[in-house]
């Protein structure tokens, strides 16, 4: 794990309980949830989101005879699932239906949502699942599941936390402004305007309360990931059970290594660093881009709050001749010696992962 990731973990070290082994606690809905997850999971899928956090937590809690019981009791049942899968180019998953779940989008896309059919639904817990394609994924295998690595889950939730904190602050300012206007028109006895503003205030207040609840849920997931990470680092028995694998295989990139000194921008350097693996920033940028369409589909009936986008803390890279900033691809070309050389084309993305809309 990089120094930057460790710093983030320390910053959001929300709560580290006294961990003691004992009777293993399981949520009463866990078996039913796993049964439904098994009905949807396929070998080429990688589990992400809340489901990944739950799988990690219950696995390591059993492995330590209940050491993480206090965290298990804080988890909530997920109603939607997030799956990632490897995809080269635009060869996206084309199925319209998967196990009585129907795709919302008309055409295959990088990120799509499948909703359960009320007339054919055999699931009592899972109502929808998102399917997102990536050209590179890091994962850990637990039981029979491929699960997104903890550091990736942490980064996605951290950015989700920051965005919702920004929305919350904006809502608070709007509520204060509405309060002033309501009082003003109340004094002027303009009933129609007063009632309209009062209605807007109540709607915004409900939205703000929902964001507050979502922030608590995100913070809880960050805390669980934080605690698991720290214990995996210090306990050999846990560390040996946390083996990271890669899609595409990391060996492919090691065999075709490129001198990172050629690239001044640190995002490009991280792409090739042995610490973070080839997938780090490229994967997160692709994932953010792929989820924009999905979030639009989910919220098309609700007027969205317009806010400035979170900016990357790093400046945009320069544009050398070998880079086409309108695409984000990896091209395998042949050198004069006949060896395979990888050419990277870069475009910056804002990192974001909308794991679940409802808390």
N, C-alpha and C positions, 0 to 999 in steps of 0.2 A: 504494500500500500504506500502511495506517495506521501511526502510531507504535507502537501496541501490537503489531502484527504484526511490525514491524521489531525490536522488543525481544525478541519470542519467537524470531525467527530468530537474533539475536545470542546469546541464552541457549543455544540448541541448535546452535550452530556447532560441530558435533562434529569435523569434519575437512574442511579445505579443501586439497585436493591441489595440487601444482604442476602447472598445466595447460599442456600443450604439444601442439601439433598434430603429427600423424604418421599412421601407418597406422591406418585405422579398424577397431576391434575390434567384433565382433558375437558374441553368444552362439550356440552351435551349434544351439540349439533355437528361435531367434527366428523363422526362416521358417515352421517348422511351427506355432508358436504363432499367428503372424499369419494363417496360412491358416485355422486353426480359428476365430480371432476374427472373420475376415471372414464365415464361414459363419453366425455368430450376430448380428453387428452389423446394425442397421437405422438408417435415416437419422434417425429420431426419438429414438434412444438417445444418451446422453452417457456416455462411459466414465469410470469412477472406480476407486479402489483401486490395487492393485499394477500392474494393466494400464496405467492412466493414467501412472504413474511410468515404466514401461518405454517407452511410446510417446514421452513427452516426452524421455527421456534419449537414446534412439536417434536421434530426429529431430535434436536439437541436436548430438549427437556427429557425425552425418554432415555437418551444416551447417558445423561447425568443423573438419572433417577430422581427427577423432579427439581433440579437446581433452578430452573426458570419458571417455577409455578406461579410466582407473583406476576410475571409478564403474561403468561397464558390467560390469566383471568381478566386481562384488560383488552383482549382481542374481541372483535365483533365479526359476525358472520358476513362474508362477502356475497353480494347478490350478482356481481358481474365479475368476469374473469378476463385476464389479459394474457394472451399468448403471443410469442414472437416466433418467427420461423425464418430460415435462411432462404434468400431468393437472389439469384443472379440476374441482373438487369431488370427487365419489366415482366419477367415470367411469374406473375403473381398467382396466388391460389384462385382458381376459377369457379369453384363450386358455388352454387346459389343457395344450397341448403346443406347443413351438417347436423345430423341427429335431431331433426325437428326444429332446428334454429335456421331462420331465413336471413339472408344478407340484405341489409337496408340499401346499399349502394347498387345502382343499376349495372355498373361495370366493375370488373376487378381493379383494385387500386392497392397502393402500398399499405394502407391501413383501412380496414373495413370493420363494421359492426354487425354481428349476427344476433337477432332477437328471437326469443322463443315464440312459438305459435300457440296462442291460448287454447285453440281447439285441439291441438295435438300434444300439448305440453305434458311431459311425464316427469318434469323437474319441479320440485317444491322450493328449492333454494336459489339456484342459478337462473336468472332471468335473461341475461345477455352475456356475450363475450366478444372481445375485440381481438382481431387477428392482424398483426403488424409484421411486415417483412423487413429484414435487414440483410445487408451483405456481409456482416461480421457480428458475431455474438459470443460473449464469454458466459460460461455456465458451469454449474456444479451439479453433479448427479447425486440425488438423494432418493433412496429406494428405487423406484422405477422412473422418477421424474427428472427431467432436465430443468434446472431453475436458474434464473438470472443471478449473477454474482452479487454479493452483498454490497460491494462498493458502487456498482451501477444502480442498485435499488436506492442506496443512500443519496447519490447525486440527483436522481430523478425526483425523489421526495423533497430534497432540500430546495430545489428550484420551484417545485410546486408550493412549498411553504412560503418562499419569498414572494411569489406572485400573489398568493392569497393574502399575505400581510399587506401588500400594496393596495389590493382591492379593498381590504378592510379599512385602511386609513382614508382612502378616497370616500368610502361610504360614510364614515364618521363626519367628514367635512360636509358632505351633502346633507346629512341629517341636521347638522347645526344650521346650515343655510335655510333649510326648509322650516326649522323651528322659528327662525327670525321672521320669515315671510308669513308663516301661519299667524303669528302674533300681530303682525302688521295689518293683515287683511281682516283679522278678527276685530281689531279696533276700528277699522274703516267700515265694518259691518257689510263687507262684500261676501255674502254667504256662499255664492257659487264658487268663487275662487278659493275661499277658505276650505270648503268641503273637498275640492279637487286637490289642494295641497295636502290636506289631512290624509286623503287616500294614498297619495304618493308617498307620504311619510311612513304610513303603516306598511306598505309594500316593501319599501326600502329597508325598514326595520326588520321585517321577516327575513329578507335576503341577507342582511348583516348578521343576524343570529345564526343563519345557516352556515355562513362563512366562518363564524367563530367556532361552531361545532366541527367543521371540516378541519380547521387549524388544529384543534385538539386531537383529532384522529390522525392527522399527518405527523404531529409531534410524537404521538405514541408510537407510530411505526418507526420514526427516526430513532427513538429511544431504544426500541427492541433491536433494531439493526446495530446500533451503537454498542449495546450490551453484548450481543452475540459476537461482534467483531473483536471486542476487547478480550473476551474469554477465549476465543479461538486463537488469538495471538499468544496467550500466556499458558494455555493448557495443551500439551502435546497430543493427548488423546482426542481432543476436539479438532486440532489442527490437521491431524492425519486423516480425518473424515471430511475435510474441506479441500477437495482437489479441483482446481480450476481447469476446464477444458475450453477449446476454442472452435468456433465455426466462422470462417474457414480455419483449417488447422494452422496453429501458430508456426509450426515447422516450415510451412510453405513460405512464410515471410522471413523466417530466419535464414533459410537457404538462399533467399534473394535479397539479402540485407543491403540497405542503401546508407551511405555516409550521412548521418544526421547533421554534420557541420555544414552541409550544403544549404540547410534551411535555417533562416534566422528566426522565424516565427515559432514560438514555443508550442503552439498547438500541433504544428507539423512535426516537431521533434518528439512530442509525446506519442504521436502515431507510430513511431518506430522504437520507442524506448522499451527496454526489457522490463522495466518496473511496472508500467501500466499496461503493456501489451499493445499490439497493433490496433485493437478495436476501440480503445478508450474514447477519444473525442469524435472520431468518425462515426462510431455507433450512435453516440448521443445526438449528434447533429442530424443524422438520418432519421432517428426516432422522432425528434421534435417535428421535423418536416412532415413525416408521415401521419402524425396525429392531428395536424391542423384540420384536414378534411373530416376526420372522424368527429372532432369536437363540434364542428359546424353542423354535422348531421344530427348530433344529439341535442343541440340547443337551438334548432331552427325555429321553434315556436316561441322562444323566449328572447326578448330584446336584450342584447348583450351590452355590458358596460364598456365604453371605449376608453382605454387607458394606454399610456405610452408603453411600448415594449421594453422588457428588461434587456439591458445591453450587456453584451459579453464584457468581462473585465479585461479582456485582451484586445488590442487593436487589430483591425483587419490586416491580413498579410499583404505584402506587396504583390504585384502581378507580373511575375517573370513571363517570358515568352512561352514557357512550357506549360503554363497554367491557363485554363479556360474557366473563368469564374462563373459561367452560366450553367456548368454541369458539376456533378460530384460523382466521379466514377473512378474505377481502378482498371487500368488496361494492361494486359500482358503482351509485351512486345519482345521481339528477338534482337539481341545485339549482334555485332559482326561476328563474334565468336560462336554464335548459335545458342548462347545461354539466355534463359528467360530473365527479363528485366521488367520490373513493375513501374508503370508510370502513373502517378497520382494527380488527379485534378481536384482542386479544392474550392469549396464555397462555404462561407461561415453560416452557421445556423444558430438560432437561440435554442438552448437546451430546455426541453420541457417534456414531461410525460404525464398526460392526463389519465392516471390509473383508474380513477372512479369519480364520477360526478356526484353521486349520492353518498352521504355519510351515514 
